[in-house]
Amino acid sequence: LGSGEEDKAGGMKPPYHVLARNLLYPGSRTVRFPVPDEKVPWELTCSLPARNPMGRTGLRGRGSLHCFGPNHALHPVVTRWRRNSDGSIIRKSLKKMLEVLVARYPLSDVWALPGGSLEPGEMLPLKLKWILRREFWPQFQNLLKQGTEIHKGYLDDPRNTDNAWVETVAISMHFDDHNDVEMKRMNSFLQGCDPELCIRWQVLDKRMPLHANQKELLRKVSALLGSYF
């Protein structure tokens, strides 16, 4: 981030790493080396096997990620309009309200978008396969192709290190009609393979208990659809 680079409001842009510089690495007792904002950019003299394209995070190695360098992920953002019992769309602050499909996976206390890490050669993340019955996987891939890409590239993630990071493709999949045949069919195939897995349509707003990086994806979907956030 170059000095003097400003956003539209006239203030300085936030540093690239926010979550990725949390001192305590998730799921462990490993503590990052504190990296102030001005020390995030790489120096030309550094020589590492793979370098985070956004700069230093305070922790070398690959952490809990699968490989050095980019770790690819897919995040479908599946939405529909929030409606009254008579089918009319509910509004707040004059803007239409959305509902988004979220899941709470075993051993987790927060809700999340139904996506995640992609294994090499796989078209759908394992976490997405957990919530969909196998016979619907091909149809879901077709729905993804019809969706709108809202983000592609680096994702600020608490697992990111100096040498390993998450890159994701986020796709908006919106059902405009509450009688949409494909949406009803998808609902009928929502079935977790674990009894502790919870799936639901959640009202979309910025107070949702999701990870900060996923809230940013929801903000982009809201901007795309002109909905309340």
N, C-alpha and C positions, 0 to 999 in steps of 0.2 A: 504494500500500500504506500504510494508515494506521498510525501508531505505536500500539503496544500490541496489534496484531492478532496472535493467537497460534494455533499449530496445536494438535492434540489432545495432543501430547506436552508442551506447555507452553513450547516454544521459539518463537522468532520465525520467521515464514514466510520462505522464501528470496525474494530480489528477483525480479521478473518476468523481467528480462533477465539471462541468464547467457551463453548462446551468442551472443546478439545484441550483447554488449558486448566480445567478443574484439577486441583492439586491431587486429589485422591482418585486413582485409576479405578473404574467400576469393577466390582466383583473381586477386589484384592486389597492388600495393604500397601501396594506400591504407591509411592508418592512421586509426583513429577517435580522436576527442577523448575522453580518459579521463573517464568519468562515474561518480562514487562513488554508492553506494546511495541516499544521502539526496538526490541531485540527479536521480534517475530521474524522479519525478513532474513533469508539466508545470506551469509557472507560468501563471497566468491571462493574463499579458501577452504570451505567445508568439503569433505569427501566422504559421502555415505553411500550404501548400496542403492537406496532409493530415497528421494527427498520429497517430503510433503510439499505439494505445489503452492501451498498457502503460507509456508514458513514453519518456524519452530513451534513445538507444542510443549517442550520440557520433558519429553520421554522418548528415548531411542528404542529400536527394536520394532517388533510387530504387535506387541501387546496381546490381546485376545483375538485379534483378527486372523483370518485364515492364511493370508499371504502378505509378503512385502509388496509395496506399491499399491495400486488401486484395488480395492475390494468392491466388486460390483453388486448393486442391489436394484430392486424394482419395487416401487411403491404405487399401487393403484389407489386412487382416491375416488371411491364410489359414492355418489350422492344422488339424492332425490329431494323434491320440495317437501317441506313440512306442511301438512294439510289439516284442516278441520274435519270433523266427521262428515260434513256435507261435500267434501272434496275440494273446497276452496283453499288457496294457498295462504298460509299465515304470514303476516308481515310484522316487522319491528323496525321502528324508525323509518317507516315508509319502504323498507327494503324487504324483499322476499327472504324467508328463512329456509335454510337447508338442513337436511339430515344426512349424516355420513356413516358409512358402515365401518365399525370398529370392532376389535377383538381384544380380549384380555387372556393372555396365554398363561399356562401353568407356571408357577413360581414367580409371577410378576404381579405387582400391585397397581399397575397403571394400564390404561387402555392404549391401544396402538392401531395404526392403519394395518390392514391385512396384507402386509408385504414384508420384504426383508432381503437378506443376502441371497444372491444367485450363485448356485454351484456351477462350475464350468460345464457348458453344454446344456444346461437346464433353461427352460423357457419361463417357468413359474417358480417363485421362491417356495421353499419348504413350508414356511409359516402360512402361505396362502393355500397350499395344498391341504394343510391341516383342517382348514375350515370349509373346503369344498369337496363334495364327493367326486371321486375320480372321473365318473362319466361326464361331468360338466367341465372338466379342464379344457378340452378343445374349444368349446363354446366360449369360455372365458377368454381364451387367447384371441378369438375373433372379435370379442367386444373390446379388448385392449387395442386392437388395430384400428378400431373406429373411434377411439378416444383422442383426447387432445393432450399433447405433451406440454407440461407446465414447468418442468425443471429437468435439466440433464447436466450432470457433472458433480463436482465436489459437494459433499454434505458435511456440515459441522456436526461431529459426532463425538461423544465422550470417550469412545474407544480409539480414536485417531491418535497416532504417534508421529514422530519425525519421519518414520520409514514405512508406515502403513496407514491407509486412510480409506474412507468410504466414498464411493462415487455412485450416484443413483439416477435412475430415470423415473420421474413421477408423472403419471398419466391420469388426467381427469376423465372419469367415466360417469356421465350424468344422465339420469333417466328423467326426462321432462314430463312424461305422461304417467300418472299414477296407475293407469291401466296397462302400462307397457308389458307386453307378453314376455320379453326377455328378462325384465326385472322380476316378474312373478316366478318365472322358471328358475332364475338364480336363487331366489329366496327359498324355493323348495329343495334346492341342492345344498343349502348351508347346513353343514353337519360336521361338527368337530370330531376328530378321532380320539379325543381325550375328554372324559367327563368333567374335568376341571377347566376346560376351555369355554369361555363365554363369548357370544357373538350378539351384537345388537346394532340397531340404527340409533344414532345419538344426535341430538340437536347440535348443530355446528355453531359455536361461538368461541371467542378467544379465551374463555375461562375453562375450556375443556381440559381435563387432567391428562394431557398428552405430553410427550417429550417436546422440548422447545423446537427441535428441528422439524418435527412433523407438524407443529402448529404453523410454521412458516409455509409449508406446502399447502395447508388449508387456507391460509391467507391468500395465496396465489390463486387457488380455485375460486374463492369468494370474489376476488377481483375479476377473474375471467367471466363469471356468471352474474356479476353485479348484485350479489346477495349480501345479507347482513353478516357481519363477523364480529 
